[in-house]
Amino acid sequence: MTTEQELQLLFNTLDSDHDGKVSINDLFLSPGLSAIISSETNTSSPQELLVQYDSDKDGSITFEELKVAVEKASNLD
């Protein structure tokens, strides 16, 4: 399980351009971190994460969207 602070640190690491969003490219450029995200959200790929949790359909995941995904997977303390 991940704390919200740990999730924020992971998100900030993935958000390479610091725009507050993690794009599909960010996820593919960091395969190890993407694997952590996939396990924390119970998704099998970055594409599945975007399809299921990109609520505004902008092609990227915000921290809040990621937090919802982890909470739905019951992996957030």
FENVEN-V126987 format. One record per residue. N is the residue number from 0. SS is DSSP state (A for helix, B for strand, O for the rest). PSI is psi as a letter, one per 20 degrees, with the letter a starting at -180 (NA if undefined). D_FIRST is the distance of its C-alpha to the first C-alpha in Angstrom with 1 decimal. Layout:
n=<N:N>
ss=<SS:SS>
psi=<PSI:PSI>
d_first=<D_FIRST:D_FIRST>
This chain:
n=<0:1:2:3:4:5:6:7:8:9:10:11:12:13:14:15:16:17:18:19:20:21:22:23:24:25:26:27:28:29:30:31:32:33:34:35:36:37:38:39:40:41:42:43:44:45:46:47:48:49:50:51:52:53:54:55:56:57:58:59:60:61:62:63:64:65:66:67:68:69:70:71:72:73:74:75:76>
ss=<O:B:O:A:A:A:A:A:A:A:A:A:A:A:O:O:O:O:O:O:B:B:B:A:A:A:A:A:A:O:A:A:A:A:A:A:A:A:A:A:A:O:O:O:O:A:A:A:A:A:A:A:A:O:O:O:O:O:O:B:B:B:A:A:A:A:A:A:A:A:A:A:O:O:O:B:O>
psi=<q:q:r:h:g:g:g:g:g:g:g:h:g:h:m:h:j:l:j:j:q:o:r:h:g:g:g:h:i:m:h:g:h:h:h:g:g:g:h:h:i:k:q:i:r:h:g:h:g:g:g:h:i:n:h:j:k:j:j:r:p:r:g:g:g:g:g:g:g:h:g:h:i:k:j:p:NA>
d_first=<0.0:3.8:6.8:9.9:11.7:9.7:9.9:13.5:14.3:13.2:15.3:18.1:18.3:18.7:21.1:24.0:26.8:25.0:26.1:22.9:22.3:20.8:23.4:23.4:25.3:22.6:20.1:22.8:23.7:20.3:19.5:16.9:15.0:15.7:14.2:10.8:11.4:12.7:9.9:7.4:10.5:12.0:15.1:17.4:18.9:19.4:22.3:20.3:17.9:21.0:22.9:20.3:19.0:21.9:23.3:26.3:27.0:27.7:26.2:23.3:19.9:19.8:16.8:17.2:17.4:14.2:12.5:14.1:13.0:9.2:10.2:12.4:10.0:8.2:4.7:5.7:6.4>
